[in-house]
């Protein structure tokens, strides 16, 4: 296994706010790793440290085989970073924006790379359109094209599909998997569970601390949660009632069902058997614990995420 990112003990504070706390993170070469966590958890700060936009207070390791943070300038040249907000020039055309990026990187074959980027992301027919006139999905394609122009080996993407329609999100993820199949390593932050499930591995951060890392199945299994589904009337009231019951550690309404989870299977099952006896109209059955159950549990047990500092 070759690691594109292998860093340990990352810390970053802004004044009195300790935003990233002893984070150790590994991303395999040619894999997509999803970076998840609530707002204010430290995702953006971590991404910015990895690509050299912020200097870590402490931490060490390797990124793309280069010493981190000692060779930060060399790491930048092999990394593409896509910000959460569209950051290109809205009063320039698609082609002009890409040509500008090519000049920033002093690419000797800039025109060829711009043409290839336009073709690869189906931007050629819109090359003369102003960036400010593009929809969210097309802005996303342009931003990705700009990230890829200098042919990086690592992509760091900060919530790239926020506010983008489902069709554009699907196209974007298909492109990410094509890039990964070609050897690109990707670390992408997201709030969408369907996107998390499309990643090879996941890392979950809350309150600045990395709480879980591995495949979706490994993260779910590590929590040892057992989950039951309850269908019937007045589920919101039932959720409140069960929150303090024996063996119940989590209650979440999912559409027409209430999902109840806990780590002590025996106590939880006993509580639900008593509930079924008292309210026979309820339909109660065990179900598989999902990634979404796991992340809701992690978020609830991580403590306060917000600390007033940048995300």
LINSULDA-V31820 format. One record per residue. RES is the residue in three letters. SS is DSSP state (helix for helix, strand for strand, loop for the rest). PSI is psi as a letter, one per 20 degrees, with the letter a starting at -180 (none if undefined). BURIAL is 1 if it has 24 or more other ideal C-beta (glycine too) atoms within 12 Angstrom, else 0. Layout:
# LINSULDA-V31820
RES/SS/PSI/BURIAL, RES/SS/PSI/BURIAL
This chain:
# LINSULDA-V31820
UNK/loop/p/0, UNK/loop/p/0, UNK/strand/p/1, UNK/strand/h/1, UNK/strand/p/1, UNK/strand/n/1, UNK/strand/q/1, UNK/strand/q/0, UNK/strand/k/0, UNK/strand/p/1, UNK/strand/q/1, UNK/strand/p/1, UNK/strand/q/1, UNK/strand/o/0, UNK/loop/c/0, UNK/loop/i/0, UNK/strand/o/0, UNK/strand/o/0, UNK/strand/g/1, UNK/strand/p/1, UNK/strand/o/1, UNK/strand/l/1, UNK/strand/p/1, UNK/strand/p/1, UNK/strand/p/1, UNK/strand/p/1, UNK/strand/p/1, UNK/strand/q/1, UNK/loop/p/1, UNK/loop/j/1, UNK/loop/q/1, UNK/strand/o/1, UNK/strand/p/1, UNK/strand/p/1, UNK/strand/o/1, UNK/strand/q/1, UNK/loop/q/1, UNK/loop/r/1, UNK/loop/p/1, UNK/loop/j/1, UNK/loop/i/1, UNK/loop/j/1, UNK/helix/g/1, UNK/helix/g/1, UNK/helix/g/1, UNK/helix/g/1, UNK/helix/g/1, UNK/helix/h/1, UNK/helix/g/1, UNK/helix/h/1, UNK/loop/j/1, UNK/loop/j/1, UNK/loop/h/1, UNK/loop/q/1, UNK/loop/p/0, UNK/loop/q/1, UNK/loop/h/1, UNK/strand/r/0, UNK/strand/q/1, UNK/strand/r/0, UNK/strand/b/1, UNK/strand/q/1, UNK/strand/o/1, UNK/loop/k/1, UNK/loop/j/0, UNK/strand/q/1, UNK/strand/p/0, UNK/strand/p/1, UNK/loop/j/1, UNK/loop/h/0, UNK/loop/l/0, UNK/helix/h/1, UNK/helix/g/0, UNK/helix/h/0, UNK/helix/g/1, UNK/helix/h/1, UNK/helix/i/1, UNK/loop/j/1, UNK/strand/p/1, UNK/strand/p/1, UNK/strand/p/1, UNK/strand/o/1, UNK/loop/r/1, UNK/loop/h/1, UNK/loop/q/0, UNK/loop/p/1, UNK/loop/j/0, UNK/loop/r/1, UNK/loop/o/0, UNK/loop/i/0, UNK/loop/j/0, UNK/loop/q/0, UNK/strand/r/1, UNK/helix/g/1, UNK/helix/h/1, UNK/helix/h/1, UNK/helix/g/1, UNK/helix/h/1, UNK/helix/h/1, UNK/helix/g/0, UNK/helix/h/1, UNK/helix/h/1, UNK/helix/h/0, UNK/helix/g/0, UNK/loop/j/1, UNK/loop/l/0, UNK/loop/p/0, UNK/loop/h/0, UNK/loop/l/0, UNK/helix/g/0, UNK/helix/g/0, UNK/helix/g/0, UNK/helix/h/1, UNK/helix/g/1, UNK/helix/g/0, UNK/helix/h/0, UNK/helix/g/1, UNK/helix/g/1, UNK/helix/g/0, UNK/helix/h/1, UNK/loop/k/1, UNK/loop/k/0, UNK/loop/i/1, UNK/helix/g/0, UNK/helix/i/0, UNK/helix/j/1, UNK/loop/h/1, UNK/loop/j/0, UNK/loop/p/1, UNK/strand/p/0, UNK/helix/h/1, UNK/helix/i/0, UNK/helix/i/0, UNK/loop/q/1, UNK/loop/r/0, UNK/helix/g/0, UNK/helix/g/1, UNK/helix/h/1, UNK/helix/h/1, UNK/helix/g/1, UNK/helix/g/1, UNK/helix/g/1, UNK/helix/h/1, UNK/helix/g/1, UNK/helix/g/1, UNK/helix/h/1, UNK/helix/h/1, UNK/helix/i/1, UNK/loop/h/1, UNK/loop/j/1, UNK/loop/m/1, UNK/loop/r/1, UNK/loop/i/1, UNK/strand/p/1, UNK/strand/p/1, UNK/strand/o/1, UNK/strand/p/1, UNK/strand/n/1, UNK/loop/l/1, UNK/loop/i/1, UNK/loop/j/1, UNK/loop/p/1, UNK/loop/j/0, UNK/loop/q/1, UNK/loop/q/0, UNK/helix/h/0, UNK/helix/g/0, UNK/helix/h/1, UNK/helix/g/1, UNK/helix/g/0, UNK/helix/g/0, UNK/helix/g/1, UNK/helix/h/1, UNK/helix/h/0, UNK/helix/h/1, UNK/helix/g/1, UNK/helix/h/0, UNK/helix/g/0, UNK/helix/g/1, UNK/helix/h/1, UNK/helix/h/0, UNK/loop/j/0, UNK/loop/i/0, UNK/loop/q/1, UNK/strand/p/1, UNK/strand/p/1, UNK/strand/o/1, UNK/strand/p/1, UNK/strand/q/1, UNK/loop/q/1, UNK/loop/i/1, UNK/loop/p/1, UNK/helix/h/0, UNK/helix/h/0, UNK/helix/h/1, UNK/helix/h/1, UNK/loop/i/1, UNK/loop/i/1, UNK/loop/q/1, UNK/loop/g/1, UNK/strand/r/1, UNK/strand/q/1, UNK/strand/p/1, UNK/strand/p/1, UNK/strand/q/1, UNK/strand/p/1, UNK/loop/k/1, UNK/loop/i/1, UNK/strand/p/1, UNK/strand/o/1, UNK/strand/h/1, UNK/strand/q/1, UNK/strand/p/1, UNK/strand/a/1, UNK/loop/r/1, UNK/helix/g/1, UNK/helix/h/0, UNK/helix/g/0, UNK/helix/g/1, UNK/helix/g/1, UNK/helix/h/0, UNK/helix/h/0, UNK/helix/i/1, UNK/loop/l/0, UNK/loop/p/1, UNK/strand/p/1, UNK/strand/p/1, UNK/strand/q/1, UNK/strand/p/1, UNK/strand/p/1, UNK/strand/p/1, UNK/loop/a/1, UNK/loop/q/0, UNK/loop/l/0, UNK/helix/h/1, UNK/helix/g/0, UNK/helix/h/0, UNK/helix/h/1, UNK/helix/g/1, UNK/helix/g/0, UNK/helix/h/0, UNK/helix/i/1, UNK/loop/h/0, UNK/loop/j/0, UNK/loop/q/1, UNK/loop/p/0, UNK/loop/i/1, UNK/loop/p/1, UNK/loop/i/1, UNK/strand/p/1, UNK/strand/p/1, UNK/strand/p/1, UNK/strand/p/0, UNK/strand/n/1, UNK/loop/d/0, UNK/loop/j/0, UNK/strand/q/0, UNK/strand/p/1, UNK/strand/p/1, UNK/strand/p/1, UNK/strand/q/1, UNK/strand/r/1, UNK/loop/i/0, UNK/loop/n/0, UNK/helix/g/0, UNK/helix/g/0, UNK/helix/g/0, UNK/helix/g/1, UNK/helix/h/1, UNK/helix/g/0, UNK/helix/g/1, UNK/helix/h/1, UNK/helix/h/0, UNK/helix/h/0, UNK/helix/g/1, UNK/helix/h/0, UNK/helix/h/0, UNK/helix/h/0, UNK/loop/m/0, UNK/loop/i/0, UNK/loop/i/0, UNK/loop/q/1, UNK/strand/o/0, UNK/strand/p/1, UNK/strand/q/0, UNK/strand/q/0, UNK/strand/r/0, UNK/loop/p/0, UNK/loop/p/1, UNK/loop/r/1, UNK/helix/h/1, UNK/helix/g/1, UNK/helix/g/1, UNK/helix/g/1, UNK/helix/h/1, UNK/helix/g/1, UNK/helix/g/1, UNK/helix/g/1, UNK/helix/g/1, UNK/helix/h/0, UNK/loop/j/0, UNK/loop/i/1, UNK/loop/a/0, UNK/loop/p/0, UNK/loop/h/1, UNK/loop/p/0, UNK/loop/j/1, UNK/loop/j/0, UNK/loop/r/1, UNK/loop/q/1, UNK/loop/none/1
